């Protein structure tokens, strides 16, 4: 087990090319049989403009790790640094700002608001952050164009295919110009053709726009498109 000073030193020595650094991440939960240690000292570095795929069996703790990296959950111990700033010890208000400005999220289900158009769904993170509506609308259309949906901006989720709805979710994640996009089984609810198109999109966003992705997936095809693949096994990442 790393000493706390060693963990902090790893992050302190982070080079500017890293979008994300995590060191010594540990997380456990209570169970009837006692503490269940899901993460047992995870270390991770992700370079800007790359795709990292995290694979592993169900229940290995992949989503738990992603939630900690995305500041949606707190580690029991360890350090997380995003875009050169340590975030694991921040207060809730500061964490909310980090999520709004530095991070984007894509989940297995698109979670679009059904009563709003694609454009309005993509605008939502900017409006919540206090952006001017005209500016938010312009940036939302740019984000929709980047995922190939500029002509579908008026359509509501029910009027979109599954693949199109997930592309809107990607646009929503991209619209704040985040340092890092975290995706949890982003193609897990799509048919083969739509999944392949989404994989192409994520790859092109990383290559052409320099967008950084950390993707949890069971999809071997998506993992094969990543720059690096790590396996979460027995509470640790192996590559």
Secondary structure, DSSP 8 states (H G I E B T S, - for coil): ---HHHHHHHHHT--TTEEEEEEEEEEEE--TTS-EEEEEEEEEEEETT-EEEEE--TTSSHHHHHHHHTTSS--SEEEEEETTEE-TT--HHHHHHHHHHHEEEE-SS----TTSBHHHHHHHHHHHTT--HHHHHHHHHHHHHHTT-GGGTT-BGGGS-HHHHHHHHHHHHHTT--SEEEEESTTTTS-HHHHHHHHHHHHHHHHHH---EEEE-S-HHHHHHSSEEEEEETTEEE-
